[in-house]
């Protein structure tokens, strides 16, 4: 599915409370860093995954080398993928194996993989490709308006 309705995206963003961000950077100028930070500031628990930074701390959470390194008792509702498209299939497989309560696989802008998406959807997961949860959250909940964008969500028209 590539045509995501606003109610669908709103449901996924509202429902996700514990988000594993695969490929998050500890560098504050990288998009993965500020997307993860933003989600954390919206009350989401962000669980960072980056093998290069494993063992470090980011946003008060331990950085894990892989999804399977996250403790089994950690609830993960959504996996947000900041890796190139060719790396998506094993990440989706690992996510489905590691988190029985997983509901959503989200692939960032520029990231998509039809076969991995179909496999996740066949397993009952919701999948978003080539979108950013930060941008969608801001758009759907009226925050882009503060930056001068007409989101169409809030209007003074009768």
C-alpha positions as CSV (number, residue, x, y, z in Angstrom):
1,X,0.0,0.0,0.0
2,X,1.5,3.4,-0.9
3,X,-1.6,5.6,-0.7
4,X,-1.9,6.0,3.0
5,X,-5.1,7.7,4.3
6,X,-4.8,10.3,7.0
7,X,-7.0,8.2,9.4
8,X,-4.7,5.2,8.8
9,X,-1.5,7.2,9.6
10,X,-3.1,8.9,12.5
11,X,-4.1,5.5,14.0
12,X,-0.6,4.2,13.6
13,X,1.1,7.2,15.1
14,X,-1.4,7.4,18.0
15,X,-1.2,3.7,18.7
16,X,2.7,3.4,18.7
17,X,4.0,4.1,22.2
18,X,7.3,2.1,22.1
19,X,9.3,2.7,18.9
20,X,12.6,0.9,18.0
21,X,14.5,3.2,15.6
22,X,16.9,1.2,13.5
23,X,19.8,3.2,12.2
24,X,19.4,6.1,14.6
25,X,22.5,8.3,14.7
26,X,24.0,9.9,17.9
27,X,24.9,12.9,15.7
28,X,22.3,15.6,16.4
29,X,22.4,17.0,12.8
30,X,21.4,13.6,11.3
31,X,17.7,13.2,10.4
32,X,17.5,9.9,12.3
33,X,18.6,11.7,15.5
34,X,16.1,14.6,15.3
35,X,13.2,12.3,14.2
36,X,13.9,10.0,17.2
37,X,14.2,13.0,19.5
38,X,11.0,14.4,18.3
39,X,9.1,11.2,18.8
40,X,10.5,11.0,22.3
41,X,9.3,14.6,23.0
42,X,5.8,13.5,21.9
43,X,5.8,11.0,24.8
44,X,6.9,7.9,22.8
45,X,9.6,5.6,24.2
46,X,12.4,5.5,21.6
47,X,14.6,2.5,21.7
48,X,17.7,3.2,19.6
49,X,19.3,0.6,17.4
50,X,22.7,1.2,15.9
51,X,25.6,-1.4,16.0
52,X,28.2,1.3,15.8
53,X,26.9,3.0,18.9
54,X,25.8,-0.1,20.9
55,X,26.2,0.3,24.6
56,X,26.0,4.1,24.4
57,X,23.0,6.0,25.8
58,X,20.7,8.1,23.7
59,X,17.6,9.9,25.0
60,X,18.0,8.0,28.3
61,X,17.9,4.6,26.6
62,X,20.7,2.1,25.9
63,X,21.6,1.8,22.2
64,X,21.3,-1.8,21.0
65,X,23.3,-3.3,18.2
66,X,20.3,-5.1,16.7
67,X,16.6,-5.6,17.3
68,X,17.2,-9.0,18.7
69,X,19.5,-7.5,21.3
70,X,16.6,-5.5,22.9
71,X,15.5,-7.4,26.0
72,X,12.7,-9.8,25.4
73,X,10.5,-8.1,28.0
74,X,10.7,-4.8,26.2
75,X,7.5,-3.9,24.4
76,X,7.9,-2.6,20.9
77,X,4.9,-1.4,19.0
78,X,6.6,0.0,15.9
79,X,10.0,-0.4,14.2
80,X,11.1,2.7,12.3
81,X,13.7,1.9,9.7
82,X,16.5,4.4,8.8
83,X,18.5,2.0,6.6
84,X,18.8,1.7,2.8
85,X,16.1,-0.3,1.1
86,X,18.3,-3.3,0.4
87,X,18.8,-3.8,4.2
88,X,15.0,-3.9,4.9
89,X,14.2,-7.6,4.5
90,X,16.4,-8.9,7.3
91,X,15.3,-6.0,9.6
92,X,11.6,-6.9,9.0
93,X,12.3,-10.6,9.6
94,X,14.2,-9.8,12.8
95,X,11.5,-7.4,14.0
96,X,8.7,-10.0,13.5
97,X,10.8,-12.7,15.3
98,X,11.8,-10.4,18.2
99,X,8.5,-8.7,19.1
100,X,5.3,-10.7,19.3
101,X,3.3,-7.5,20.0
102,X,4.7,-5.6,17.0
103,X,2.0,-3.7,15.1
104,X,3.8,-1.5,12.7
105,X,6.8,-1.5,10.4
106,X,7.6,2.1,9.2
107,X,10.2,2.8,6.5
108,X,11.6,6.3,6.3
109,X,11.5,8.7,3.3
110,X,13.5,7.0,0.5
111,X,13.2,3.6,2.1
112,X,10.9,0.9,0.6
113,X,10.9,-2.8,-0.1
114,X,7.7,-4.3,-1.7
115,X,8.5,-7.9,-0.8
116,X,9.4,-7.2,2.9
117,X,6.3,-5.0,3.1
118,X,4.1,-7.7,1.7
119,X,5.6,-10.3,4.1
120,X,4.9,-8.0,7.1
121,X,1.4,-7.3,5.9
122,X,0.7,-11.0,5.4
123,X,1.8,-11.5,9.1
124,X,-0.9,-8.9,10.1
125,X,1.4,-5.9,10.5
126,X,0.6,-2.4,9.3
127,X,3.3,-1.1,7.0
128,X,4.3,2.4,5.9
129,X,7.0,3.0,3.2
130,X,8.8,6.1,2.1
131,X,7.3,8.4,4.8
132,X,8.6,10.1,7.9
133,X,6.6,9.7,11.2
134,X,7.8,13.1,12.4
135,X,6.5,14.8,9.2
136,X,3.3,12.9,9.3
137,X,2.8,13.5,13.0
138,X,3.3,17.3,12.5
139,X,1.0,17.3,9.5
140,X,-1.8,15.3,11.0
141,X,-1.8,16.9,14.4
142,X,-1.5,20.5,13.1
143,X,2.0,21.3,14.1
144,X,3.3,22.2,10.6
145,X,0.9,25.1,10.7
146,X,3.2,26.8,13.2
147,X,5.9,26.8,10.4
148,X,3.6,28.4,7.9
149,X,2.4,25.3,6.2
150,X,-1.3,24.9,5.3
151,X,-2.0,21.3,6.6
152,X,-5.7,21.4,5.9
153,X,-6.3,19.9,9.3
154,X,-7.2,23.2,11.1
155,X,-9.2,25.8,9.2
156,X,-11.0,29.0,9.9
157,X,-13.4,28.3,7.0
158,X,-17.0,27.4,7.8
